Every structure is written in structure tokens, then in C-alpha cells.
Amino acid sequence: MGNEDLVNEVLSLKRERNAVILAHNYMDYDIQVVADFIGDSYDLALRAMETKAEVIVFAGVRFMAEQAKALNYDRTVLAPDPGAGCTIADALNADMLRRAREEYPNAPVVLYVNSNADVKALADYIVTSSTAIKVVKKLSSDVVIFGPDSNLADYVAHMTGKRIIKVPPNGKCIVHASYTVDMVREARAKYPGAKVMIHPEAPLNVLRMADFVGSTNQMIEYARDSGYDEFVVGTEIGMLNALRIKVPNKTFHPLTTGPSAKCPFMAMVTLDKVYRSLRDMVHKVEIPKSTADAIREAFERTRKLLEG
């Protein structure tokens, strides 16, 4: 089946199944074309709550589909490739987190949204890369347990001045952790008029060289709303698809095009797998209701803290 036929088949199946397709900003262009919503993982799970769709197809890695299920527990959630994991999420397990709680019993647990469901259920607060600093600043405790991304933890510590206990001490994204100061220097030399945007999962010494540090959604907002016309994008290379769709009148360059530019787990999710998952209603995401309830409670606690 050709790509155009596949797109049409997916669009037809969406109507037939009363389904929505959520596509992470890192997805390939053809998946973003058929998606109802494009964004970061938490934003997408919230957007799904606003629809009347009976079926949610999450084009992203496994923890994202789990999260959509937790926040939309009565819906059918499909993961086109349930084997698509995440090096950040898979770096932390529940036993590690329990040990950290025992060692620092008075410290709140703040978990990055890039966590697996069983671990998320143990969190006091769940944050995104755009809310992590805001949440930690608002907490009364000067000591905070934070995981699983150690680079984001370093950035939060740098921006808040608080003592951050990293769990685990070395959880990292294989894409962002590979960024170097030399990559930024080379990009600035190649595109001297461009503003450099970098995701906070990158090392702190790299973030210090950026013109803008932010989540994928924040990058879109910055590119769209700023007066600048050219940008170097320091995050997974699929992000250029989202930027070119949502900010079509501006120019974007990847920080690197090397082997590390593409997340191999995101690449596992293809338009063909989206089609087959929706056609056959396979790879349904299932998590215990108690886990989903705990995750929703942590998200609600986080929302109230941010609004308070």
C-alpha cells in the first residue's frame, strides 16, 4: 500500500472507530499529517480528555500511552508498538524510588513525566520539562527527590538552588545526553543568524550556551511568537516536522544530523503500525485502576500547587 493510500485508510478508520490519533512532536511527518493532535506527551493526554473519542491511538513511546490510559481510564488506548520504550523512563524502577524515600523521608518526590506507570504511581508530584522548575520552586522543602532524568535534575537544581536527590543518579535520554558544547559552537558558526533552542534534557554546560531552553511545546511557542526567523533546534530531529507544520513561515535547522539525532524508540512507531493497530484494535494499553488513580491524584496535586 502506498503512503497516500495508507494515509487515506487511517483517516477512514478514525471515523469508523470514533478514534483520535495523538502524535508526539517527534513523530515522522506522515504520522503528524494524520494526527488529530500534535504535542508533548502530557499535553496530548489532556487533549484526549477533551474529546468524545472512544479510542485513543498514541503515536509515541510506551510511557506516553500508559499516561494517556491513566488520564482516560474508561477509553480504549492503543500503542502502535508496545515495545517502544524510553531510556529515561526505563532507568528508574519502583524499588529505587522506595529506597530514596526511606533515605530522605521528609523530601517530596517529584517525577518527570517520562516515567513508567508503576513508578509514576509513587510520586507526590508529576512534572513536565516546562513545569519542573515552577513546581520545585513552590515546594517548601529545600531537599527534593527528583527523577528519572539526571540532566533535567541538574537544570532544576541550577535554576532553583535546592538540593536535588537524583533517582537514579544517571538516568538520561540517549539523544539529548549526546549533545556537546562543540555541537553548539559548530551550529552557531554554520548558522550565525539563528537562535539556538535546546531541550532541558541536555547537559547543563550545553544548556548554558542556548538562547532558549524549553520543552518541545515551548520551542514551538518561542519560534512562533519571537521576532526571529531562523532557529537551530536542539532536540530529537523529528521535532523539525512539528515546527515546520506549526510555524511554516520560519526556518529550522537540527543541532546535529548524526546517529544520535533520531530516537530509535520513537522511530519504531510508523504509519503502518498506526494503521494496523487501529485496523485490528491491537496493543491495548492496560494498567491497574489503583495505578491510574494514583497517577491522576499526583497530577491533580501538581495542578493545585501550580495554581496556588
N, C-alpha and C positions, 0 to 999 in steps of 0.2 A: 504494500500500500504506500503510495507516495505521500510526501509530507502534507501537501494541501488536502488530500483525501483524508488523512489522519486527523488533521485539524477539524475538518467538517464532521467527521464521525464523533469526535469528542464533543463538539458543540451540540450535536444531535442527542448524544447520550445524556448530556447535562440536563436537557429539557425533559427527556424521558424519565430520568431518575429523580427529578427535582433535586439536583445536586449543585453545589458550588465548588469551584476549584480555587484553593488558596495556594499561591506561588510565592515562595520566598524570593527576596530581591536577588539572590544568587543564581536562580534557575536560568536555564537556557532560554533564548529568545522565543522559541516556538511554544514553550510551556507558558511563558508570560503572556503570549498572544491569546491563549485560550482561557486564561485565568480570569476569575471574577474580581479577585483582589490580589494585589501585589504589595508586599511589605515585609517588615520583620516578623519574627515568629509570634511574639506576644500580641502585636497589633492585629495580626491575621486571626488569631484565636478570638479576639474580641469582635472583630468584624463578622466572624461566623455567627456569633451570638445575636447579631442584629438581623440575621436573615431568617426566612421561614423554610430554608432548605432542610430536607430530610437526610441528605447525605453530604458529607464534607470530605473532599479529597485534598489531602495536604501534600503538595509537591515541595518536599523539604526532607530533612533528616528525621530520624525516629523520635527524638525527644520532642520535636515540634508537633508531630501528630499526636503523641501522648498528651501534650499540653492542650491541644485542641479538644481532645476527648474529655479531659478533666473539666474544662470550662463549658463543654457542650455535652454533658454526660448522656443525655437521652437521645442524642443523634448517632447515626452510623458514621464513623470516621474511618477513612481508608488511607493506608500508607502505601503508595505505589511500589516502593521497595523497602520492606521492613528491615532489611539488612543494612540500610544506610545509617550508620552510627555517627558519632562525633567524638573527636579525641578529647575535647574539653569535658563533655558530659560523662564519657566513659572513664575519666581519670578519677572520679570520686564515687565511692560506694557508701552504703548506709553505715557500715561498721566504722569506717574512717571518721564519719561525721559524729557518730555516737562517742567515740574516744575523745574527739575535740571538745565535745560538750562536757564530758567528765573532767577534763583537764581545766577547762575555763567555764565553770558552771554559771557564772554571772554574765557571761558575754552573749549577746544576742547572735543568732545565726542568720546571716544574710546570704542567700544563694543566688547566683547568677541564673538567669532563665535557661541557660544552656546546661541543664541538669536533667538526669533521668527521673522518671516519675516517683520511684520509690524513695529517692533522695530528696526530691522537692517536698515530699510529704512531711519531712522532718524539719523544714525551715520555719523560722519565725517570720522572715520577710523574703520575698522573691523579687529580684530587680532585673532590669534590662541594662544594656550598656548606656542608655540615656538617663536612667533614674538612679543608678548605683550611688553616685556621689551625693545626690539630693537626699536619699534615704539615710545613708551613713551619717551625713551631717546632722540630720534631725534626731538621731538616736542619742539618748542621754549618756550611754556608756562610751567610755574612751577606748574600750577594747571590744573588737568586733570579730567574730568568726566569719570568714568570707571564703567562698569557693564557687566553682572549681577552677576558674581561670586565674592563674598567678599573675599574669601581666596586667589584667584589669584590676586585680587586688593591689598591685604596686601603684597603679594610677590613682585608685581611690585613696590609698594611704597618702600619696603625694598631694592630692587635692584637699584632703580633709585634716591631715595632721594627726589622725588617730592611729592607734596600734592595731594593725590588721593581722589576725592569725589566719594564715593561708592553709586551706584544706582542699586538695593536697598541696604540698609546697611547690609542685612543679607542673600543675595542670596547664596545658597550653593548646591553642589552635595551631595545627601544623602549617596553615597558611600564614597567619599573622605573626607567629613566632619566628618565621624565617626572614622577616624584614630587617634590613640593616641601615645604618647611617649612610653607608656608601650608596645604597639604592636611592635614597632621598637626594643625595648630592648629584648623582647622575641624572635623575629626573629633572632637577632644577636646571642643570646645565642644558639638557635637551629641550626643555620647555620653559624658557626663562620667564615668560609672562603668565604662567599658570599658577594657581593657588593649589597647595598640597593639602589634601584631606586624608586623614588616617584614622582607622578604627582603633578604639582603645584596647583591643586585644593584642596590639603590637607592643614590643618592648618600650619601656619608659624613655630610653635615650633616643628612640626613633620618634616617639610622640612629641618630644621637646622640639623637634625640628619642623613640625607640621604648622601650617597656617590655621588648620581647623581639625579638631579631634571630635569625633562623634559617631553615633550609630549609623546604620545604613539609612534609616528614615531621616535622621538629622542631616546626613550628607545631601539627600535629595532636597530638603528644605533650604540648606545653605546654598547649594548650587542654583536653585530656583530663585531665591529671594535676594541674594547678594548682587552687587553690581558687576561682578566679574564674569567673564565669558569663557574661560579656559581653566581646566582643573586636572590635576594628577590625582588618581583615585587609589588610595592605599587600603584596599580590602579585596576580597575574593573577586576574581576578574568578571564573574557573571554579573556583578553589580553594574557594570557598564551598560548591560541590557536595560536594567531598570532606569538608570539615569537617562539613557537615550530615548526611552519611551516617555518618561515623565518630564524631562527637561530637554525637549528636542532642539531647541534653538541654541544650545551651547555645546562646547567641545570637551571631550573627556579622554584622558589617556591613563592606562594602567601604570601603577608604580613599577611593576615588573611583569614580564611575559614569560618568565622562566617556569620550570616544572612546578614550583611551589605556588604559582598564581591561581591554580584551579584546585578546589577542594575535591578529592577523589570520591568522597561520600556524597556530596551534592551531585556530582556527575553521574552517580548511579541511578538517579531519578531522571527518566527520559519521557518524552511524549508518548512513546509506545507503551511504556509501563503505566502511565496515567490512563491511557485508553483501555488497556487490558484490565486494570484494577476496577475501573468504572463499568466496563462491559460485563465482567464476571462477578462483580461485587466481592472481590477477594482482598485479603490482607486487612481485615477489620482490626482496628486497634481496640484492645481490651485491657482495662486496668481495674483493680478493685475499687468499689464505691468508696470505701473508707479512705483510700489513697486520694481519689478525686476530691472528696470532701475536704481533706486536709490541705490539698493544694489550693482549692478555692478560698479556704479560710486564710491562708498565708497571703494570697493575692489581695484579698479584701483588707487584711490588716495593713498591707503595704499601701493600698489606696488611701485608707483613712489617715495614715501617717503623712502621706504627701499632701493631703488636703487640709490637714490640721494646722 
